[in-house]
Amino acid sequence: MNKNTVILIAVLICIVGGTAAWMAFVQPPTEMTKIKVFHAGSLALPFDKVEKEFEDQHPNVDLQRKSSGSVKAVREITDIGEVADVIAVADYSLIPDMMEPKYADWYLQFAKNEMVLAYTDQSKYASGIKGDNWYEILERPYVRFGFSNPNLDPCGYRTLMVFKLADIYYGTHVSDLITKNTEITIDENGGKYLVKVPDRLNQRGEVTIRDKSVDLVHLVKANEIDYAFEYRSVAVQHGLKFVDLPSQIDLSNVNYKDLYKQVEVMDATGRIITGKPIVYGITVPKNTINKELGIEFVKFVIGDEGQKIFRDFGQIPIVPAVGVGNVPEELLPLIEEDKNTLKLATGSPYELGLIDALTKPFEEKNGCYVEVIKAGSGKALDLARVGKVDLVIVHAPAAEEKFVADGYGLGRTPVMYNDFVIVGPKNDPAGIKGMTDAAEAYRKIAENRSLFFSRGDDSGTHKKEMTIWDEAGIMPGGDWYRETEEFMGATLKIADENEGYFMTDRSTYITMRDDLNLEILVEGDPDLVNYYSAIAVNPEKCQNINYELTRAFIEYIVSPEGRTMIENFGRDKYGEPLYHLFGANMIGQEETQKVMMSG
């Protein structure tokens, strides 16, 4: 190559390089748009595949994912102030319960799952474990098992449900493994179970707890623990062997929803989660920066490509996805609106089983599902004010009247009544036995500084109690007055264990009296009559209210069939009914008719 040729090549290189530099200067690279997706740990692998395919279709998008326990993911948005363009959780109810109305006003139910017990060939007794003996193997010495933190991860609180459902199904006490090796406790009341999860779990013995279920996978593979409670999809994705649990306990089958809801879990914040089939939820939070891309991502997840990815990763998509709330127009062609779920909030009538007795035939007649949130009257009305429930059945007349007057409720439909009684120890240190004036009994308790327990939770019972203290001219307080912030049955147990006084409804006392040392000391005060009303939430005041189904349910419970069920509920088991029907001299049949004609 001669000298002139070399010079020519050098010049051309300079020209090309200069041109490229100039083009880069005048036309810089396209800036990438970032989209943040928070999701459950159990979605990590399918969402990794979704990310790749979504970015292939959107070359200028950088999809950034953050995996954690679902509860933790929600709290990062609601409590810490993190911004996400999409959030996908392993329990759809976290969105309405924890994000609405401030951070979300719609969600989609898009996938299912089921609980399994995952293991490897190196796990102790791996060769013999199966669906009908797994609980016996976990009870054997030196067998190590793990589950995720129930305060942070739905898989964790679902594990606790599995243990208690196993007790019911097998007639065993395998849940003792939980209560003996952690600070978690289990209370029983009227055939329902409340699993209480404190902030500090204090795991010990052969139990291991991690923040999210997928954190347990490597522990099983490394043989640091023998078994882990996981979702089926997680076990499949990570190549783990697993025990298929019976449908009665694996939280997979809608046919067993009545069995599942016998178990509830109360987390460290006081939030109560009722057992139900496992369904995942997804939404675009209100504080999103890239709303359009967030919606586009959700569209991909619930579309044909997303559905195939989920199937490939061992998880069943819901086809079509079910939408609740103000679902964006862009998604409507891909979803089915949920018009078959009624959300109801109430307290003792659910705790004692009446609501289950009423909802089962209603669901069968109407092809629907009644989702019950156990809440005292104050909390129930608060949930209704922000549109988290369609209907409340409550017993706080003054608060109910204000709720209706403020436009949130469409009237009070009288349903039933019982009465309050004051119970206490047999030695009755305050000397109130036989009294019929509740306020005077309260004065004597206070004067004697006798131990008194209050629910202290703004429930209908607590509101009535405070009304009586006010009538007695006393502001209770001091070491003799203790607030439990528990439901009726739990507070009654606490009062019994501590030989204190407590104002309970007679219905709860009847169901528990055989196990109590406390006895009824004060009854018969007209002020202690306890009226229950059903109130439909006003769809013009709150969005996403299923008014048609709400109205149908109210009509059912005041129909001859519903009234017969109410007036006979408890009679066969306890020898007397737990609730009574309204008569003309109570709230009044005229008001009942007026309410039923409203709307």
N, C-alpha and C positions, 0 to 999 in steps of 0.2 A: 504494500500500500504506500503510494507516494505521499509527499508532504502536503500537497494541495488537497488531496482527498481527506486526509486527516483533519485539516483545517475546516473543510466543508462540513464534515460530520459534526465537529465541535460546534460550529455555528448553528447547525440545525438543532442540536441538542439544546443549546441556549434559547433558541427561538421557541421550541416546544415547551421547555421548562418554564420560560417566561410567560408564555401564553397560558399555561396551566395555572401558574401562580396568579396571573391577572384574573383569570376566570374564577378562581377560588376567592379572590378579593372582592370582585364585583358580584359574584353569585355564591355566597357561602353555603355550606351543606344545610340541607333541610333540618330544622330543629325538631327533635323528637318530643312528642306529647306523652307525658307520663300519666298513667292511670293506676290508682292504688286499690288493691283488692285485699280486704281482710277476710280470712276464712278459717273454718274449723280445721284442726289438725288432721282429721280423718279425710279431708278433701285434698290433702297436699299432693298426692300423686296424680289423681285425675285432673286437678287444676294445673299441674305442671304441663300436662299434655294439652289442656285447653289453652294455656298461655302460648305455647309454641304455635299452635294452629291459628289462634287469634292474631298473633303478631305477624304471621305469614300473610294473613289477609289484610292486615293494617300495618304496612311496612314503616310508617312514621310514628307508630305507637310503641312505647316502652311500658309493658305491663309489669308492675311491681307488686308482688304478693307478700302478705304477712300472715303466717300460720300461728295459731294459738288455740287454747280452749275457747269454745264459743262464748261463754259468759265473759271471759276476759276480753275477747275481741269487742263485744258490745260495750263493755265498760271503758275501754280505751276511747271510744267515741263519746259516750254519754258523760263519763266522769273526768277523763283526762283531757278531752278536747281534741283528740286526734281527728284528722280528716281522711275519710275513705270515700272512694267513688262507688264501691260495691262492698257489701258485706254478705257472706254466706255462712249460715250457722247450722249446727247439727240438730237443733230443736227450733222449729219455726216459731213457737210461742214466745221465744226470747224477744222477737221483734215487736209484737204488740205489747208484751208485758213490760219491756225495759226501754224501748226506743220511741214508741208512740206516746203522745202526738208530736213531741218536739223534734225528734230526729228521723221519723219515718211516718208515712201515712198509707203505705201499701207494702205488700210482700207476696211472694209466690212460694207455694209448696212444690218442690221440684224433684225430690228424690226420697227413697225409703232406705231402711237398713234393718238390721236385727242384731241382737246381742249374742256373742259366742264366747266360749272359753278357749283361748289360744294357747298353744304349747309347741314343743319340739320333741324329737325322739329322745333327747337327753333329759327331758322332764321326768321327775319321779313318777313312777307308775304309769308312764305314757302308754305302755302296751295294753293296759287294761281299762283305761278311762273311756267312758261313753256317756250317753245322755241320761241314763238312769242311775248312775253311781258317782258322778263327778263330785257331788257334795260330800259323799263319804270319803273320797280321796283327799279333798281339801282339808278334811278334819283330821287326817292322819298326821302323826308327829313329823316335824321337820319339812313338811310340804309348804313351799313358799309361793304366795300369789300376790298379785298387784292389781290396782285399779287407779283411775285418775281422780283428781281432787274434785269432789262434788260441788265445791264452791266456785270452781273455775270452768268445769268441763261437763257437758251433758252426759257423756259416757260414764262419768263418775257417779252422778246421781242416779243414772239408770242402772248401774251396777247394784246400788243399794236396793233399788226396786226389785231387781232379779233375785237377790238374796231373800227378801221377805216373801216374794211370790213363790219362791222355792219352798219356804216353810209351809205355805198354804197348800201347794200342789203335792208335795211329797209327805206332808205331815211330820216334818223334821224341825230342827232348831239350828240350821246351818247359819242363820243370821247372827248367832252368838259369836261366830268368828269375827264379825265386825265389831260388835259391842264390847267384846273382851279385849280386843287388840287396838282399839281407837277410843276416842272420847265421844263417838257417835252413839246416840241412844234411840230406842224405839218405844213409842207409846201405842197402846191399843185402846180403842174406844168404839164399842158397838160394831165390831167386825171390820173396822177401818184401822189402818196403821199409819202413824206419823213418825217418820225417821228424821231425827233432829241432828243437823250437822253444825258443830261449833266452828269458830274461826281457827282454833288450834286443834288439829286432829290427833296429834301425839301418837303416830303410828308406832307399833311395837310388835314383838313376837315375830311371826312369819309374814306379816302384812307389809307391803310396800305401796306407797302412794306417790304419784308424780303429777305435775301440773296438767298434762294432757295425755290421752290414752296412747298416742303414738310414741311417747317417750318411754313406754314400757316395752316396746318391740325389741330394742337392742338388748334389754335386760333378759328377756326370754331367750333370745338367740345366744347370748353369752352365758346362759345357764346360771345367771345371778338370781333369777326367780324361776319357778317351774311353770307357772300359769299366769295369764293376764286376761282380764275381762276387756274385750275389744268388740268393735263392730265387725261383722262378717267381711265387709269390703276391705277393712284394714288387714285382717288376717290373710285374705286372698292376695292382696297387693304385695305383702311382704313375705309370702311363701311360708306362712306358719300353718301348722296343723291346727284343727279346732274341733271342739265338741259342739255339735248341733243341739242346742237346748230345746225343750218342748215349746211349742207355740204358746202355751199357757203362761210361760215366764219370759220369753225372749223379746217381748214388746214389738212384735212384728205384725200381728194379725188383728185386724179390726173386729173380727168376730169375738175376740176376748177383751174388748175395751172395758166392759163392765168389771171383769176380773182385775185388769191392770189398775183401774182407778181406786181399788181398795187400798192402794199404797200411795202415800204422799211423802215428799221430802221437803223439809224446811231447811233452807241454807242459812248461812251465818248472818245474812241481812234480814232474815224473817220472811223472805219470799218462799211461797209454797208451790211446789211443782207436783202436779197430779199425774200418776202413771197413765200413759197412753201410747198408742203405736208410734214408732220412730218415724218422723217426717222432717226433712231438711227444709230450710227457708232461705230466701235470697231477696235482697232489696237494694235500691240505690238510696243512701241516706240523704236527708234534706240538705246537709251541709256539704254535699259533694262539690268539687271544683269542675269536674268534667261530666256533667249530667248526661249529655248525649252519648259519650263513649261508654259511660256506665250502663246505660240502657242497652247499647249495642252489645256489650259483653254479656249481659243477662240474656239477651236474645240468642246469642251464640250458645250459651249453656243449655237453654231449654229447647233449642232447635235440633234438627236431625243430627248434626255433627256432634253436638254436646251429648245428646242421648247415647250415641254410639260409643263415645269415650267412656261414659259411666258404665255402660254394659261391659265394655272391654275390661274395666277395672273392678268388676264384681259387685257393682251397685245398681240397684233398680231405679231407673228414672220414672217419674210420674208423668204419664203422657195422656192428655196434655197437662201441663203444669196448671195448678189451681191458684187463681188470683184472688186476693182479698184487699179491699180498699180502693184507693184512687190509682189503679194500675195505669201506667202511661199508655196512650193510644197506640204507640208503636208495638206494644206487646200484646194487645188485645186479640189479634188474629191467631196467636199461638197459645192462648190459655183458655181455661174454662173458669168462669166466675163461681165463687163459692157461695151458693144460695142455700146450702143445706146444713149450715152450722149455726147453732144458736148459742151465744155466750151468756151465761147466767152466773151472777155472783150472789152468794148467800152464805150463812154461817151454820148454826146448829141444825137446821132442817137437812142440810147435806151431811153434816157430821153424824147425825143419827140415822141416816139412810132413807129418809122420806123422799128426798129429791130423786134418788136413784129409782125408788119405787114408782114415782110419777113419770120420770123421763123414759124409762124403758118402753112402756106401751106407746108413748107419744112418738118416740123414734121409729118404732115399727109401723105405726099408722102413717107417718109422714115421710118415711125414707130419709131421715135427717140424723144429725148428731148433735147432742146437747153437751157443750163443753162447760163444765162447772168450775168456777174459781171460788175456793173457800175463803170467805172474807167476812169479818164483822161488819155490821151495818154502816159504820162510818167509812171504812175503807171501800166497801161495796159502792156506796154513793160517790165516793171520790173517783173510783174506776169508771163509773157511769158518766160522770161529768166530762171526762176526756174521751168518751166513746170507746172504751176498752171492753165494755160489755153491752149487750142489747137489752138486758133485763136484770132487775134486782128483786129479791124477795127479802125484805128487811123488817125490822121491828124497832124503829126509832121515830115515832110519829112527828115530833117537832122538826127533826131533820128532813123527814120525808116531805112535809108540807113546804118547807123552804125550797127543797129540790124541785118540787112541782111549780111553786110560785116563780122560781127563777127561770122557768121554761125548759128545764132539762128533762122533766118527766111528763108523761101524758096523762097523769091522774093516778090515784091510788086505788087499786083493786083489792078489797078485803079478801083474805084467803082463809085465815084460821087464827086460833089463839091458844095459848097455854098460860101459865102463870109462874111468877118468880116465888121462891121460898128462901128463907134464910136458914142455912144449915150450920151446925156447930158440934163441938164435942159433947159427949153425954154428960160430963160433969158441969157443963154450962157455966163457966166462971162469971159471965156477965149477968146471969140470971134472967134470960129473955124468953125462956121456954113458955109457950102458951100465949104469948103476946100476939095481937092482931094489928098492931100499929108499927109499921116498919120504921118510921122516923124515930119513934120512941125507943125502939130496939137499938137503933144505931146510936142514940144518945147514951144508952147504958153501956154499949160496947166501948165507946170512946171514953166515957167517964172511968171505966174499969181498966182502960188501956189493954183490953183483951186483943189477942192476935187476930187480925182481920186481913183477908186476902181480896184483892181487887184485880180484875183483868187488866185494867189500865191501858186499854187498847183502842178506845174510842168506838167500841162496838155498841150495839143496842143495849146490851147488859150493862156495860160501863156507863153509858149515858143515863140509864135508869138509876143506877147506883148513885151517881153524882147528883141527880135530882133529889133523891131521898136525903143525902147528906145536906143539901142546901135547905131542904124543908126542916131538917133537924137543927139548922143554924150552926153547922160544924164544917170546918175545912179540915179534912182528915190528913194526918201526916205524923211522922215520928216512927220509932222503931216498931211500934205495934201495927202499923199499916203498911202492907207490902203489896206492890204491884208486880204481877207475873208477866204481863204482855203475852199471855197464852190464850188459847181458845177455852171454851167452857169446860170440856172434859178434863183437859190437862190441869186447869186451875183447881177444879174440884179435887183431883188427886193430890195436888200440892197441899191444899187446905187439910185434907184428910191425914196426910203424912205428918203434918205439923200441928194437928189438933187446933186448927183455927176456924174462924167463922168465914162464911162466904155466901153471897147471894147468887144462887144458881137458878136456872129454869127447872121446873119440876120434871120436864121430859128427860133431861140429861141425868138428873138424880135417879129417876126410875130405872134407866138403863144400867146404872152403875151401883145401885144401892146394895146389891149382894156382896160387893167387894169393898164397901165403905164402912167405917166406924162412925162417921158423922151421921146425925139424924136431923130431921126437919124440926126446927124450933119455933119458927114464926111463919105463919101462912094466913091467908084469908083477907089481907088488906086489899081493898078495891084498887089501890094504886099499883098493886103488884100484878094485875092482869097484863098479859104480854101479847099485843096484837101484831100480826104479820100481814103485810101488804105486798102485792106485786106491782112493780112500776116499770112500764115500758119506757125506754129512753127515746127522747124526741129526735127523729131522724133529721128534722130541720135545724136542730141545735148541734148535733154531732154527726159527723160523716160516717159512712160505712155501717150504718145500723141495719140489721136484718129485721125490719119492722113486721113484715108479713108473718114470718115464723114466730116472732115474739107474740104477736097478737093471737096466733093460733094456739100457742102454749098457754097463754093466760085463759083463753076460752076453754081449753081442755081442763085446767085444774079447777075451774069453777063450774064445770059441767057436772051432771049427775054422776058420771063415772069417776071423775077426779075427786069430787066431794066424798064419794063412798070410800075411795082409797084413803083419803085423809082421815076421815072419822074412824076408820078401822085400823089405821096403822099402829102397830105395837100391841094390839089387843090380844092376839094369839100368843105372843111371846111373853108379855109382861102382865097379862090379865087386865089391862086397862089401856085405853088409847093414849098416845103421846100428845096428840093435838085435838082440838075441838073446832067445829065449824062455827062461823059467825051466826048470831041470831039477829032478829030485827031490832033488838034494843042495843046493839053494839054500834059499829061504825054506820050500819044501816044499809038495808037492801036498796033503798033509793039511790044512795051514792054508788053502790055496786053497779046498778043498772046504768047510771049516768056515766061512770067510768068506762063500762063495756061499750057504751054507744059512742064514746069520744073517738076522735081520729077518723 
